[in-house]
Amino acid sequence: MTTLILRMTLCVCLAGLFAACGEDGDTQDTTPPMSTALTLQPISSNLRAPVFLTAPRGDVNRLFVVEQGGTIKVLDRTTGSQLSIFLTLTGITSGGERGLLGLTFDPNYSANGRFYVHYTDANGAITISRFLVSASDANVADSTSQVILVSIPHPTFTNHNGGMLAFGPDGCLYAGVGDGGGSGDPNNNAQSLASSLGKMLRIDPATPGAACTSGGVNPFVLTGGNQLIWSYGLRNPWRFAFDGDNLYIADVGQATREEINVSSGPNAGRGLNYGWRLMEGSACFDPATNCNSGGLTLPVIEYSHDNGACSVIGGFVYRGPAAPAIQGTYFYADFCAGFVRSFRFSNGSPLEHTDWPLLAAPSITSFGQDGLNELYILTQGGTVSRIVPN
C-alpha cells in the first residue's frame, strides 16, 4: 500500500507513514498517568488507507470515511457495513503525502447539501473544492457539482500538503496547509505572508478565491499579505479542531519534536505566528541558536522523538454522550509510537495529562468525530474503531 508521510520524503531513514529523520531532540518526556477507563470498539477493518472520518451535523446513522486514493465511503454507524460509495474523486495525485486528505460538511448541510474536500490535483496543487450531495440519493454525491474554491501550486516538493478542513464558530471554512515540503522549509514559505503555504487559511465557503468576512476581515487583507491567511508559521498542520471558541492545531515537527498549539477565541488564531521555521516547538531551528521568540505563539504541549515517537496526530475535544467523565478532554496520538494521550485545556494551561494504553494502535493516521460527537481512531492498516468506556 502506498504510504502517507507527513514529513520530508527524501529521508532515507523513513520507517513508514509519518516517520522522520534526525537525532532525538532535547525535550525530555515523561509518560503521563495511565488510565484504562477507555477502550476501542472495532467498526470496520477492510478500508484502504483511511485518513479521516466525519459525518454531517446531527447525522446519527452514518459515518463518512475518506480513503487517500480518492474515495469517500458511507458506513452504517452501528454495524460498520458499507452503505455506498459517496464520491470517487478523479483527477488527483495520490501516494506519499498526496491524495484525498480531508472532508467537512457545511453546518447547513441538511438544507444546502454542500460539502468540501481537500486534495492534491493531477499536477500536485493543493485543492479545496465544494460539492453537492445528489438530489435523488442522500448516500451519493453529485460528482459533476465540483466548484474549486482554492488552488495552491505545489511544484517543487510532494510533501507537506496539510489536509484538514473544518468550519469555525464564525461559519467560515478553515484549511490547514503545509509549508510546501523539503527539509527545513527551504523557501521559508511558512513565514512569508505572500504565500498560502505553511498557513491556516480562512475561506469564504460560497465564493471561489475569497476570504471569509464573517466576524471581521482576515488579518492581512489590508496590509498587502495573502488575503486568505488567518495564521502562519506552521510546518504541516495535518489535523486541527475547534472546540467552541478554542482552536487546537497539532503541527507535525521536523526532526526532534512534535507540538500542539491551542489558541482561545473569539477569533482564535487570528494573525498569530506559530514560529516555524524560526523555531521547532520551543527550540530554535533557523537560526539554530539565539533565535528571537518575541511575538511568536509557542506550543502548549510538545514532546520529543524519544522512545520511537515521530509525528503528532491531532484529534478532537470529546463532547459525546457515551463517556461523560471525559467531557472537555482533547485527544492526540503519535503515528510511530502508537500512543494515545489527552489533556484538558483550562485557563490557558494544559491539565490532567493522561495516557490511554487501551487506545494505543499501530500507525494511527487520524481521529474522527461522528454526528453524536463520539470519537474514532483510524489506522493505516484499514481499521476504524470507536472510543468507548471500558
C-alpha positions in Angstrom: 0.0 0.0 0.0 1.2 3.5 -0.8 2.1 5.2 2.4 1.1 8.7 3.5 4.0 10.5 5.1 3.8 13.9 6.7 7.4 15.0 6.5 10.4 15.0 4.2 10.1 12.3 1.6 13.8 12.2 0.8 14.7 10.9 4.2 16.3 7.5 3.8 15.5 6.6 7.4 11.8 6.6 6.8 10.3 3.6 8.5 6.9 4.1 7.1 4.0 6.5 7.3 4.8 9.8 9.1 8.4 8.8 10.1 11.2 11.3 10.2 15.0 11.7 10.1 17.3 13.4 12.6 18.6 12.8 16.0 16.4 12.9 19.1 15.7 16.4 20.5 16.5 17.7 23.9 12.9 17.8 25.1 12.5 15.2 27.8 9.2 13.4 28.1 7.6 11.5 31.0 4.7 9.2 30.3 1.5 10.8 31.8 -0.5 8.8 34.4 -2.3 5.9 32.7 -6.0 5.1 32.6 -7.8 2.0 31.3 -11.2 3.6 31.5 -11.5 3.8 27.7 -11.1 1.1 25.0 -11.6 0.6 21.3 -14.7 -0.9 19.7 -13.9 -2.1 16.2 -16.2 -0.7 13.5 -14.5 -1.7 10.2 -11.3 -3.4 9.2 -11.3 -3.6 5.4 -10.8 0.0 4.4 -7.9 1.2 2.1 -5.6 3.8 3.7 -8.4 5.6 5.6 -7.2 9.1 6.6 -10.3 10.8 8.0 -13.8 10.2 9.3 -16.7 12.6 9.8 -20.5 13.0 9.5 -22.9 15.8 8.8 -24.0 17.6 12.0 -26.7 15.6 13.7 -26.4 12.6 11.5 -26.7 9.7 14.0 -26.8 6.8 11.5 -23.8 7.2 9.1 -20.1 7.6 9.1 -18.2 9.1 6.1 -14.7 7.7 5.7 -12.1 9.3 3.5 -9.6 7.0 1.7 -6.4 8.5 0.5 -6.8 7.1 -3.0 -9.8 9.3 -3.7 -12.8 7.5 -2.3 -15.3 8.6 0.3 -17.3 5.7 1.7 -20.5 5.7 3.7 -20.7 3.2 6.6 -23.5 2.3 8.9 -22.6 3.8 12.2 -23.8 0.8 14.2 -22.7 -2.2 12.1 -19.8 -0.7 10.1 -21.2 -2.2 6.9 -20.7 -0.2 3.8 -23.9 1.6 2.6 -22.4 3.2 -0.5 -19.5 4.9 -2.2 -20.3 8.6 -1.6 -17.7 10.0 -4.0 -14.9 8.8 -6.1 -12.7 11.7 -6.9 -10.8 11.7 -10.2 -8.0 13.9 -11.5 -6.0 13.6 -8.3 -2.4 12.7 -7.5 -2.3 10.0 -4.8 0.7 8.4 -3.0 3.3 9.6 -0.5 1.6 12.6 1.2 -0.7 13.3 -1.7 -4.3 12.2 -2.3 -7.7 12.9 -0.9 -6.8 14.2 2.6 -9.8 16.0 4.2 -13.6 16.4 4.2 -16.0 18.6 6.1 -19.8 19.1 5.8 -21.4 22.6 5.7 -23.0 23.5 9.0 -26.3 23.9 7.0 -25.7 20.6 5.1 -29.2 19.4 5.8 -30.6 22.4 3.9 -27.9 23.2 1.2 -26.3 19.8 0.6 -22.8 21.3 0.5 -19.6 19.5 1.5 -15.9 20.3 1.0 -12.8 18.3 0.2 -9.1 18.9 0.5 -6.9 17.0 -2.1 -3.9 17.3 -4.4 -4.9 17.5 -8.1 -3.2 15.9 -11.1 -0.4 18.5 -11.0 0.1 18.2 -7.3 -1.7 21.5 -6.5 -3.3 21.7 -3.1 -7.0 22.0 -3.9 -10.1 22.8 -1.8 -13.4 22.2 -3.6 -17.1 22.3 -2.8 -19.5 19.6 -3.9 -23.2 18.9 -3.6 -25.0 15.8 -2.5 -27.2 14.1 -5.1 -30.7 15.5 -5.2 -32.1 11.9 -5.5 -29.8 9.9 -3.2 -28.6 11.0 0.2 -25.8 8.4 0.1 -24.3 9.6 -3.1 -22.6 12.9 -4.1 -23.2 14.8 -7.3 -19.8 14.3 -8.9 -20.4 16.9 -11.5 -21.1 19.7 -9.0 -17.5 20.5 -8.1 -16.5 24.2 -7.6 -12.9 24.8 -6.9 -12.5 27.4 -4.1 -8.8 27.4 -3.7 -5.9 26.0 -5.7 -2.3 26.4 -4.4 0.5 25.4 -6.7 3.0 22.9 -5.1 5.5 22.3 -7.8 8.9 21.7 -6.1 8.2 19.0 -3.5 5.4 16.4 -2.9 5.1 16.6 0.8 3.6 18.8 3.5 0.2 19.4 2.0 -1.7 19.6 5.3 -5.1 18.1 4.8 -7.7 19.3 7.3 -10.8 21.3 6.7 -13.3 22.5 9.4 -15.9 25.2 9.9 -15.2 27.6 12.7 -17.7 29.1 15.1 -17.8 32.1 12.8 -19.2 30.0 9.9 -16.0 30.3 7.9 -14.2 27.4 6.3 -10.7 26.9 7.7 -8.0 24.9 5.9 -4.6 23.7 7.3 -1.9 23.9 4.6 1.7 22.6 4.9 4.8 24.6 4.2 5.3 23.1 0.7 7.8 20.4 1.7 11.5 19.9 1.7 13.7 19.7 4.8 13.6 22.9 6.9 11.2 24.8 4.7 13.9 25.8 2.2 11.8 28.6 0.7 10.7 29.9 4.1 7.1 29.7 3.0 5.7 29.4 6.5 7.0 32.9 7.4 6.1 34.5 4.1 2.8 36.4 4.1 2.7 36.3 0.4 2.4 32.5 0.3 -0.5 30.3 1.2 1.9 27.5 2.3 2.5 26.9 6.0 -0.7 28.6 7.0 -4.1 28.4 8.4 -6.5 29.8 5.7 -9.9 31.3 6.4 -12.1 30.9 3.3 -15.5 32.1 2.2 -17.3 28.8 1.5 -19.6 30.4 -1.0 -17.2 32.3 -3.2 -14.1 30.9 -5.0 -10.9 32.5 -4.1 -12.5 34.8 -1.5 -11.5 35.4 2.1 -14.3 35.0 4.7 -15.6 38.2 6.2 -17.9 36.8 8.9 -16.9 38.3 12.2 -14.4 40.6 10.5 -11.8 40.6 7.8 -8.7 38.3 7.7 -5.7 39.9 9.4 -3.5 40.6 6.4 -6.1 41.8 3.8 -5.3 45.5 4.5 -1.5 45.1 4.8 -0.6 43.5 1.5 -0.4 39.9 2.6 -2.3 37.0 1.2 -5.9 37.7 1.8 -6.8 34.1 2.8 -4.2 33.9 5.6 -5.6 33.6 9.1 -2.4 32.5 10.9 1.1 31.4 9.9 4.3 29.8 10.9 3.1 26.2 10.6 5.0 23.3 9.2 2.4 20.7 8.5 -0.9 21.1 10.3 -2.2 17.6 9.4 -5.1 17.8 11.8 -6.7 20.7 13.8 -10.0 21.1 15.6 -12.3 23.7 17.0 -13.9 23.3 20.4 -16.2 26.2 20.9 -14.0 29.3 20.5 -10.8 27.3 21.1 -8.6 26.2 18.2 -6.3 23.2 18.6 -3.6 22.7 16.0 -1.3 19.6 16.0 1.7 20.6 13.9 4.0 17.8 12.7 7.6 18.5 13.6 10.9 18.3 11.6 13.4 16.1 13.3 13.3 16.4 17.1 9.9 17.4 18.5 6.1 17.4 17.9 3.8 20.2 19.1 0.2 21.1 19.9 -0.9 24.7 19.8 -4.1 26.0 21.5 -5.5 29.5 20.8 -8.5 30.8 22.5 -11.3 32.8 20.9 -13.3 34.6 19.8 -11.2 34.9 16.6 -8.9 32.1 17.8 -5.6 32.1 15.9 -6.2 35.5 14.2 -2.8 36.8 12.9 -0.8 34.5 15.1 2.7 33.3 14.1 3.3 29.8 15.4 7.0 30.0 14.8 8.1 27.6 12.1 10.9 27.7 10.7 12.3 30.1 13.2 11.6 27.5 15.8 10.6 23.9 16.1 8.4 23.8 19.1 10.1 25.9 21.7 13.6 25.3 20.3 15.5 27.4 17.9 15.6 25.9 14.4 16.7 28.6 11.9 18.9 30.1 13.2 19.9 27.2 15.4 20.8 29.4 18.3 19.8 32.8 19.7 16.5 32.9 17.8 14.1 35.6 18.9 10.8 34.1 20.1 9.2 37.5 20.7 5.8 37.8 19.0 5.6 34.1 18.4 2.9 31.8 19.8 4.6 28.7 21.3 3.0 25.3 21.8 1.2 24.3 25.0 2.3 20.7 24.5 5.5 19.4 22.9 7.2 16.0 23.1 10.5 14.7 21.7 11.2 11.8 19.4 12.4 9.8 22.3 11.0 6.3 22.6 10.2 6.0 18.9 7.8 9.0 18.5 7.8 10.7 15.2 4.6 12.5 14.1 1.8 14.0 16.1 -1.7 13.1 15.0 -4.1 15.7 16.3 -7.6 14.8 17.4 -10.7 16.4 19.0 -12.1 17.5 22.3 -14.5 14.9 23.4 -18.1 16.2 23.5 -20.1 12.9 23.1 -22.7 11.5 25.5 -21.3 8.0 25.9 -18.4 8.9 28.4 -19.4 12.0 30.4 -16.4 11.7 32.6 -14.1 12.7 29.8 -16.1 15.7 28.5 -13.8 18.5 27.6 -10.8 16.3 27.1 -8.6 16.7 24.0 -7.1 13.5 22.5 -4.0 13.2 20.3 -1.7 10.4 19.2 1.7 9.7 17.6 2.0 7.7 14.4 5.2 5.8 15.1 5.0 5.4 18.9 1.3 4.4 18.7 0.3 6.1 22.0 -2.9 8.0 22.6 -2.8 10.8 25.2 -5.0 13.6 26.3 -5.2 16.8 28.3 -7.8 19.4 29.3 -7.1 23.0 28.4 -8.2 25.4 31.2 -7.3 29.0 31.9 -4.6 28.9 29.3 -2.9 25.7 30.5 -3.0 22.0 29.7 -4.1 20.0 32.7 -4.9 16.4 33.6 -2.4 14.8 31.2 -3.4 11.1 30.7 -2.0 8.2 28.7 -4.6 5.7 27.4 -2.9 2.3 26.8 -6.1 0.5 25.6 -6.4 3.1 22.8 -2.9 2.6 21.5 -2.7 1.3 18.0 -0.1 0.9 15.2 0.1 3.6 12.5 -2.7 5.9 13.6 -3.5 8.2 10.7 -6.3 10.2 12.1 -9.0 10.7 14.7 -12.6 11.1 13.5 -15.8 12.5 15.0 -19.3 11.4 14.2 -22.7 13.2 14.3 -23.1 12.4 18.0 -19.6 13.8 18.8 -18.2 10.4 19.6 -14.5 9.9 18.7 -12.8 7.3 16.4 -9.3 6.2 15.6 -8.2 5.2 12.1 -5.1 3.3 11.2 -3.1 2.9 8.0 -3.9 -0.8 8.0 -7.5 -0.1 7.2 -9.2 -0.1 10.6 -11.8 2.2 12.1 -12.6 1.9 15.9 -14.8 3.9 18.2 -13.5 5.1 21.5 -15.9 3.8 24.2 -15.9 3.4 28.0 -14.2 0.2 29.2 
